[in-house]
Amino acid sequence: MNARLRPAHVRTRLLVVAGVLGLACSALIVRAVDLQVVRKDFYQEQGDARHLRDLEIPVSRGTIFDRNGEPLAVSTPVDSIWVNPQEVLAHADRIGELATATGLDEDALRQRLRERAEAGKEFVYVKRHLNPDDAQAVLRLGIGGVYSQREFKRFYPAGEVMAHVLGYTNIDDHGQEGVELAFNDWLAGTPGVKRVLRDRKGHEVESVELLREAQPGRDLTLSIDRRIQYLAYRELMAALRKHNARSGSMVVLDVKSGEIIAMVNLPSYNPNARGAAPADYRRNRAVTDVVEPGSTMKAVTVAAALASGKWKPDTKVDTAPGTWSFYGHTFHDTRNHGLLDVTHVITVSSNIGAAKIGGSLPRQDMYAMFHALGFGQVSGSGFPGEASGYLPIPKDWGPVEQATISFGYGLNVTPLQIARAYAAIADGGILHVPTFVKGGGDTGERVIDGKVAAQVLAMLQTVVAPGGTAPTAAIPNYIVGGKTGTSHQSAAGGYSNRYVSLFTGVVPVSDPRLVASVVIHDAGSNSAGLISYAGGYVSAPVFAKVMDGALRLLDIPPDNVRNWYVGGPAVPASVSPVTPVVEPDAEALGNMTEVATP
């Protein structure tokens, strides 16, 4: 009986097992459908969130070169250490090792990771811009949740010498000052983006797709000549030390194009370690700081006078007896120069002569000349933070204000503006927009009649000749023209006994190629213990030394200078040679507190 029932019993058991298996298969099928069809998108998103990452592909910032192809700013690859706070805190016993390897305080790092983890952060930088070998040493510790990321760091080979022109980038490689900021979009490039698959330990397993192609930054070639920049830096530094001066600037322009060949400021800073420098050191004073230009403006006043037709180079003006009372104010020259022609007002830098010449002109005409030469407006160089200076409008000029503006008081200018105006005179009356880019110069705009510009340029030669205020600006074998300036620095209620020493010059006058402006603040006792702050003594020698080297570096042929002064205005016998060490030029007199400033 039992034997007959056994097959039925077996059959029942088989049916039960088959049913169970069928149900299990059905459940698996249902689950598979649920996973693969019904909730596919949800699970795909969850998986991707855990294993797919969109990573930025870093790009190198464009290299900045000088006009001769020498690198001035380059980007070098570095690695930055970052962590997933939750993963690192899961290995909290190893945070001390991480802190030691990255040079951080352990307690501070631990607290920072806890705060970021509580905020749900999965990406936290621990140490930026490490040498790749140092970063690999950190990774070799094998601490969970610690990763590296490739970045680029800016390096400036010329250091302090080029700091104010180039500026610098921040830790994210974005331009913050100078050329780096002005041309940031050109230099920066566009990082790429790729999607990658990572394993549970965060290691990149596979590159899934390229979402955006990386576009490296474009290179930039500046108009700056690194060799002349070094010359200017060296000589300006020597002058500041010699005269115990506080600060100084020098600008060198190409006369024909407006290209900036050199621009130096002191004190400077190291852009490779900028955090240690005071903010005051990081200003490009040549374009952001203004000064009262003093007697360097007499050339502009004379240009306006010649353009008016009322004055000629040999027109006489009486400066006797060396003082002049005018509307309750007294103007002074260094001594009684007597009857001077217009040329020798420039030669001996007569305040009285300049004031009388300027005062004879309609104020609108005089303003027009100053404005046409770029004063009271930005130069258009594109440098971040460039100052426009200050040139009062004609309706605000009284007789005294017009007289003081005639010899450089009552207006504010930058060293770049002074150099630009003199470059226009040197280029036959053509004003150019200054540029930091090689080949970026323009054809210029005529702002002065060519004959007037040539007459003013001839007058500027007499300043450097015997009897002028700047024989120290002479350069062997080249014809030089220029103008000194020495202005009081303004203070509350008037002027202080602190001075700005200026010289702006053109070389060679026979075929102008370069213009340079030197501005030095607070010159005091020199190395010999003598006190002198005249532009002809402090700033003119800097011009001569830098331009002497620049002319040779640029292979500009020398002049036939045996009789270079022939044809120029003769120096009258009554004018004795000026030695600025003993007797400063007229604008250096400490009498401007007697003159009201607009």
TALINWO-V163095 format. One line per field, one symbol per residue. ss: DSSP state (2 for helix, 1 for strand, 0 for the rest). phi: phi as a letter, one per 40 degrees, with the letter a starting at -180 (. if undefined). burial: I if it has 16 or more other ideal C-beta (glycine too) atoms within 10 Angstrom, else O. A space follows every 10 residues. Layout:
BEGIN
ss: ???
phi: ???
burial: ???
END
This chain:
BEGIN
ss: 0222222222 2222222222 2222222222 2222222202 2222222222 2111111000 0001100000 1111111111 1110222220 0222222222 2200022222 2222222200 0001111111 0222222220 0000011111 1111100022 2222220010 0000100222 2202222201 0111111100 0001111111 1100100001 1100022222 2222222222 2200001111 1111000011 1111110000 2222220022 2200222200 1002222222 2222222200 0000011100 0011110011 1100000011 1222222200 2222222220 0022222222 2200000000 0000000001 0002220022 2222220000 0110222222 2222220001 1000101000 0000110002 2222222222 2222000000 2220100101 1111111111 1001111111 1111111022 2001111111 1000100000 1000222202 2222222222 2220000000 0000000000 0000000000 0000022200 02220000
phi: .ccccddccc cccccccccc cccccccccc ccccccbcbd cccccccccc bbbcbcccbc cccbbccbgc cbabbbcbbb cbbcdccccc bdcbcccccc cbgbcccccc cccccccccg cbbacbacfc ddcccccccc cgccgbbbbc bbbcbbdcfc cbdcccgabc ccgbcbafcd ccbdccccgb ccbbbbbbcc cgcccaccac caccbdcccb bcccbdcccc dccccccccc ccbfccaaaa bbbcccbgcc caabbbcbac ccacccccdc ccccdcbbbb bccfcccccc ccccccccgc bbdbccacbc chbacafgbb bbbcaccgcb cddcccdcfc cccccccccc cdcccccdcc ccchcgaccg cgcdgcccga bccdccccdc cccccdbgbg bbbcdccccc cccccccggc cbccbcbcgc cbcgbcbbdd ccdccccccc cccccdgcca ccccbdgbcb baacaabccc adgibccbbb bbabbbaccc adbbbbbbbb bgcbccccgc babcdccccd ccdccccdcc ccccfccccc cdbcccgccc ccccccdcbd ccbccdcccc bcccbcbd
burial: OOOOOOOOOO OOOOOOOOOO OOOOOOOOOO OOOOOOOOOO OOOOOOOOOO IOIOIOOIII IIIIIIIOOO OIIIIOOIII IIIIIOIIIO OOOIIOIIIO IIOIOOOOII OIIOOIIOOO OOOIOIIOII OOOOIOOIOO OOIOIIIIIO IIIIOIOIOI IIIIIIIIIO OOIOIOIIII IIIIOOIIIO OIOIOIOIOO OOOOOOOOOO OOOIOIIOOI IIIIIIIIII IIIIIIIOII OIIOIOIIII IIIIIIIIII IIIIIIIIIO IOOIOOIOOO IIIIIIIIII IIIIIIIIII IIIIIIIIOO IOIOOOIOIO OIOIOOOOIO IIIIOOIOOI IIIIIIIIII IIIIIIIIIO IOIOOIIIII OIIIIIOIIO IIIIOIIIIO IIOIOOIOOI IIIIIIIIII IIIIIIIIII IIIIIIIIII IIIIIIIIOI IOOIOOIIOO OIIOIIIIII IIIIIOIIII IIIIIOOIII IIIIIIIIOI OOOOIOOIII IIIIIIIIII OIIIIIIIII IIIOOIOOOO OIIIIIIIII IIIIIIIIII IOOOOIOOIO IOOIIOOIIO IIOOIOOIOI OOIIIIIIIO IIOOIIIO
END
